[in-house]
Each structure stands twice: as structure tokens, then as C-alpha cells.
Amino acid sequence: MKNFFQLGKRFFLFIAVNLLVMITLSIVVSVVLHYFPQLGRRAGGNWFGYLAVVSLVFGMGGAFISLAMSRFMAKWMMGVEVIDPNTSDPDARELVRMVHGFAQRAGLPAMPEVGIYDSPEVNAFATGPSKSRSLVAVSSGLLHQMNRAEAEGVVAHEVAHIANGDMVTMTLVQGVINAFVIFLSRVLGFLAAQALSGNRSDDDRPSFGQSLLQMVFVILFEILFTLLGSIVVAWFSRTREFRADAGGMLLAGKPQMIGALRALQRIYDPQLASEGAGSGFQSLKISGHSGGFMALFSTHPPLEERIARLESLGR
């Protein structure tokens, strides 16, 4: 019954978020076209300008709406319980002190919310629309399987993500990629459908078959460009992970940061992962792929590469 409730809650959240995004973006596009009606005229070569504006609004708008709702979505989807800083639980109070201590050291304008979610997996994440409205959450598995020094390295890494503005940076990158995907897929879908169905003048209305053919090409190009775009997003994500490791080292210390990464290696041995024991770990992409084609889609660099990068740093 509990699993059914969780599934229903996630489905409702998915529908609600997408509905909110579509309504908001439709309002934005309507306002833009009201004040700049020339963008809506397809004659005279303005179709590309109209499509470019719509693609940018939908691409960037969707990404930033997701960012604005990121804390709420994380709490809802992951079941994160935010810790009251005045809690009587000594372990929870110590976690809050740890996060807030690193946040003060990093110069954050406001203290992040601190939360715990029930999961046997060793993981943590940071999210939020800005440095002033952020959330750091850790799994119960991390608290049970890591010692204090190792946990400090993980928490410092997540606080460094907030201090570096990584959530906003990755949102900008994803928004630009989304805009290009929307724009290029529709331009190439239109041209491909025109080439196969025969050229027609701008005054001719497309037939149902031509419209359907164009829609099919648009979907195919969207899939292709989304895959290519995810490679770019993953590359940016890997660079931000290296930077967060360096930031975590400055906040918690080099031994703590390297110790946290080595603890992950011990907990999730590559041999065990290949046999299926570490499937949850791989799905969270903490370690990343060390080589091959799939490494292009990994959002996190391999642990051994991250450790080597930290060991090469001076401090």
C-alpha cells in the first residue's frame, strides 16, 4: 500500500509539474507575441525569428521552472525530512552543525536546509534555486556506513556545489541545449518533410499527411539532438564535479575529501558492481564510467580520476 501511494504521489507530481510548465510557458509566449507581433508573422522570413524566440522561451523557461521547484521536488520525490536545527536528536543536530559550519566557511548568504532521506545507498545531494535557498540532503546509508571524517568530505563537496553556483550553471547549460534541440529539430523536420513530400509555396496549407510526416521527423531529430546534447551537459557536469571536489578540500581538508572518495571505492567495489551488487550506486552515477562510449554520458568522473586530481593539488 505504501509503494502504491508513493507511485501515485510521483505520478501526480509529474503531471502537476508538466502542467504548470506548459501553462506558464504559454502565458510567456502570449505576452511576448502581444508586444512583438512581428515575431508571429511567418511571411518575409520571420518564421525563423518566431521559432527561435519560442524555442528559447520553452527551452530556458522549462529549465528554470524546474530549478525553482527543485527543493520541493527533491523533498517530495526522495522523501527528504528537513531537520529542525533545534532538534533533540544528537546525530541530526551534529549533521546540521556540520553543514552550517561549512556554509559559513564558504560564505553562503543563508544557511541551507539540511535533510535526511531513508535509503541504504551511500549518497548525498545539494539542490535549490540559489545560494540563499538551498538544500543539502544525505541518505541514512551514508550516515551508517561512513565515519565522521568521510562524511565531512561528502558534505563539504555538496556545500561547494552551492557555493560554486552549480545548480544555476547547469540549469543555464541545460536551457541552452533545450532551446537548440527544439529549434534545430523543427527546422530540420520541416526541411526533411518538404524534401520527401515535394516543395510547396508558403501560402499552401500542408496536408494531414505532410503534417504527420513533419511531426515524425521532428520527434526523430529531437531524440537525436537530445542524446547529443546530453553529452555536452554531462561534460559540463564532470567539470563541475572536479571543481566541487577542490572546493570540498578547501572547506573540510584534503584528507577528509580524499577519504570520502576512497570510502566510496571501498563500499562500492567495481568487481561487486559488475556482478550486480552495486547497481544502485551506478544508477546514481557517483563514480562514472572510466572509458568507452558510455563515459561520454556520465555526469561524474571516475572515482580514481577524482582522487588522482585531488592528490595532485598542493594543499
C-alpha positions in Angstrom: 0.0 0.0 0.0 2.9 2.3 0.8 4.6 1.6 -2.5 1.3 2.3 -4.3 0.9 5.6 -2.5 4.5 6.6 -3.4 3.9 5.7 -7.0 0.7 7.7 -7.1 2.3 10.7 -5.5 5.2 10.7 -8.0 2.8 10.4 -10.9 0.7 13.3 -9.6 3.8 15.4 -9.2 5.0 14.6 -12.7 1.6 15.6 -14.2 1.3 18.7 -12.0 4.8 20.0 -12.8 4.4 19.4 -16.5 1.0 21.1 -16.5 2.5 24.1 -14.6 5.4 24.4 -17.1 3.1 24.3 -20.1 0.7 26.9 -18.6 3.5 29.2 -17.6 5.3 29.0 -20.9 2.1 29.5 -22.9 1.5 32.7 -20.9 5.0 33.9 -21.5 4.8 33.2 -25.2 1.4 35.0 -25.4 2.9 38.1 -23.7 5.9 38.1 -26.0 3.8 37.9 -29.1 1.5 40.5 -27.9 4.2 43.1 -27.5 6.2 41.9 -30.5 3.6 40.7 -33.0 6.1 40.8 -35.9 7.6 37.6 -34.4 4.5 35.7 -35.1 4.4 36.5 -38.9 5.7 33.7 -40.9 5.9 35.6 -44.1 9.0 37.5 -45.1 11.5 35.2 -43.4 10.2 35.9 -39.9 9.3 32.3 -39.2 12.9 31.6 -38.1 12.8 34.5 -35.7 9.4 33.4 -34.3 10.7 29.8 -33.9 13.9 31.0 -32.3 12.1 33.0 -29.7 9.6 30.2 -28.9 12.5 27.7 -28.7 14.4 29.9 -26.3 11.4 30.6 -24.1 10.4 27.0 -23.9 14.0 25.7 -23.5 15.1 28.2 -20.9 11.7 28.6 -19.2 11.3 24.8 -18.6 14.8 24.5 -17.2 14.4 27.5 -14.8 10.9 26.4 -13.6 12.4 23.0 -12.7 15.2 24.8 -10.9 12.7 27.0 -9.0 10.9 23.8 -7.9 14.0 21.7 -7.2 13.9 21.8 -3.4 10.2 21.0 -3.3 10.6 18.2 -5.8 13.6 16.7 -4.0 11.7 16.6 -0.7 8.7 15.1 -2.4 10.4 12.6 -4.6 13.2 11.5 -2.3 11.1 11.7 0.9 13.6 14.1 2.5 12.8 15.1 6.1 14.2 18.5 6.9 15.9 18.6 10.2 15.0 21.3 12.8 18.2 22.9 13.9 16.9 22.7 17.4 16.2 19.0 17.3 17.0 16.9 20.3 18.5 14.1 18.2 22.3 14.5 18.7 23.2 12.9 15.4 20.8 15.1 13.4 21.9 18.2 15.3 25.6 17.3 14.6 24.8 17.0 10.8 23.1 20.4 10.9 26.2 21.9 12.6 28.5 20.3 10.0 26.5 21.7 7.1 26.1 25.1 8.6 29.8 25.2 9.6 30.9 24.6 6.0 28.3 27.0 4.7 29.6 29.8 6.9 33.2 29.0 5.8 32.1 29.1 2.2 30.5 32.5 2.7 26.9 31.5 1.8 24.4 34.3 2.3 22.0 32.0 4.1 22.2 28.6 5.8 21.0 25.7 3.6 18.2 23.4 4.8 19.5 20.1 6.0 17.7 16.9 5.4 17.9 13.1 5.7 16.2 10.6 3.5 15.7 6.9 4.1 17.9 4.9 1.7 20.6 2.2 2.2 22.6 3.7 -0.6 25.5 5.9 0.3 24.7 9.2 -1.3 24.1 12.9 -0.8 23.0 15.8 -3.0 22.6 19.6 -3.0 19.8 21.4 -4.8 17.9 24.7 -4.7 17.3 27.7 -7.0 20.0 29.9 -5.4 22.7 30.2 -2.7 20.2 31.7 -0.4 17.6 28.9 -0.9 19.4 25.6 -1.0 19.1 22.1 0.5 21.7 19.6 1.4 20.4 16.1 1.9 22.2 12.9 2.9 21.0 9.3 2.9 20.6 7.2 6.1 23.0 4.8 4.4 25.8 7.4 4.3 25.4 8.2 8.0 25.6 4.5 8.9 28.5 3.5 6.7 30.8 6.5 6.8 32.8 7.8 9.7 32.8 11.5 10.7 35.8 12.5 8.6 34.5 10.8 5.5 31.0 12.3 6.0 32.7 15.7 6.3 34.3 15.3 2.9 30.9 14.4 1.3 29.1 17.3 3.0 31.8 19.8 2.1 31.6 18.6 -1.5 27.9 19.3 -1.6 28.3 22.7 0.1 30.9 23.6 -2.5 28.3 22.8 -5.2 26.1 25.5 -3.7 29.0 28.0 -3.2 30.1 27.5 -6.9 26.5 28.1 -8.1 26.5 24.8 -9.9 22.7 24.4 -9.9 22.2 27.7 -11.8 25.1 27.0 -14.1 23.8 23.5 -15.1 20.3 25.0 -15.5 21.7 27.6 -18.0 23.6 24.9 -19.9 20.5 22.6 -20.0 18.3 25.5 -21.0 20.5 26.4 -23.9 20.7 22.8 -25.0 16.9 22.5 -24.8 16.5 25.6 -27.0 18.8 24.3 -29.6 17.1 20.9 -29.6 13.6 22.5 -30.1 14.8 24.9 -32.8 17.0 22.5 -34.9 14.6 19.6 -34.7 11.8 21.7 -36.1 13.8 23.3 -38.8 15.3 20.0 -40.0 12.0 18.2 -39.6 10.3 20.8 -41.8 13.0 20.6 -44.4 13.1 16.8 -44.4 9.3 16.7 -44.8 9.4 19.2 -47.6 12.1 17.2 -49.4 10.1 14.0 -49.3 6.6 15.4 -49.9 7.6 17.9 -52.5 8.1 21.7 -52.2 5.1 23.9 -51.8 4.7 27.7 -51.5 4.3 29.4 -48.2 0.7 30.1 -48.9 -0.2 26.5 -49.3 -1.6 24.7 -46.2 0.1 21.4 -45.6 -1.9 18.3 -45.9 -2.6 16.0 -43.0 0.0 13.5 -44.4 2.6 16.2 -44.7 2.0 17.5 -41.2 2.2 13.9 -39.8 5.4 13.3 -41.7 6.9 16.5 -40.4 5.9 15.6 -36.8 7.6 12.2 -37.2 10.8 13.8 -38.4 10.7 16.4 -35.6 10.4 13.6 -33.0 13.3 11.7 -34.5 15.5 14.8 -34.6 14.6 15.7 -31.0 15.7 12.2 -29.9 19.0 12.5 -31.8 19.8 16.1 -30.6 18.7 15.3 -27.1 21.2 12.5 -27.0 24.0 14.7 -28.4 23.0 17.5 -26.1 23.2 15.2 -23.1 26.9 14.6 -23.9 27.6 18.3 -23.7 25.6 18.5 -20.4 27.5 15.5 -18.9 30.8 17.1 -19.9 29.9 20.3 -18.0 28.7 18.3 -15.1 32.0 16.4 -14.8 34.0 19.6 -14.8 31.8 21.0 -12.0 32.4 17.8 -10.0 36.1 18.3 -10.2 35.6 21.9 -9.0 33.3 20.8 -6.2 36.0 18.3 -5.1 38.5 21.0 -4.9 36.1 23.3 -3.0 35.3 20.5 -0.6 39.0 20.0 0.0 39.3 23.7 0.9 36.4 23.5 3.3 37.0 20.2 5.0 40.6 19.4 4.3 42.4 17.3 1.8 42.5 14.1 3.9 38.7 14.3 4.5 37.9 14.8 0.8 40.1 12.1 -0.4 39.0 9.8 2.4 35.4 10.3 1.4 36.1 9.3 -2.2 38.2 6.3 -1.1 35.3 5.2 1.2 33.0 5.2 -1.8 35.6 2.9 -3.6 35.6 0.5 -0.6 31.8 0.5 -0.3 31.1 0.0 -4.0 33.9 -2.2 -5.3 33.9 -2.2 -9.2 34.0 -6.0 -9.2 30.9 -6.2 -7.0 29.2 -3.6 -9.2 29.8 -5.6 -12.3 28.2 -8.6 -10.6 25.1 -6.5 -9.8 25.7 -5.6 -6.1 26.4 -2.0 -6.9 23.6 -1.4 -9.4 22.0 1.3 -7.2 25.4 3.1 -6.9 25.9 3.1 -10.7 22.4 4.3 -11.4 23.2 7.4 -9.2 26.3 8.0 -11.3 28.5 8.8 -8.4 31.5 7.0 -9.9 31.0 7.5 -13.6 32.5 5.3 -16.4 36.2 5.1 -16.8 36.2 4.6 -20.5 34.2 3.7 -23.6 31.3 5.3 -25.3 29.1 5.4 -22.2 31.7 7.6 -20.5 30.5 10.4 -22.6 27.1 10.3 -20.9 28.5 10.0 -17.3 27.8 13.1 -15.1 30.5 12.2 -12.6 34.2 11.4 -13.4 35.6 8.0 -12.3 36.5 7.9 -8.6 40.1 7.1 -9.3 40.4 10.1 -11.6 38.9 12.4 -8.9 41.2 11.1 -6.3 44.3 11.5 -8.5 43.2 15.1 -9.3 42.9 15.9 -5.6 46.3 14.3 -4.8 47.9 16.5 -7.4 46.7 19.6 -5.7 49.1 21.4 -3.3 47.1 21.7 -0.1 
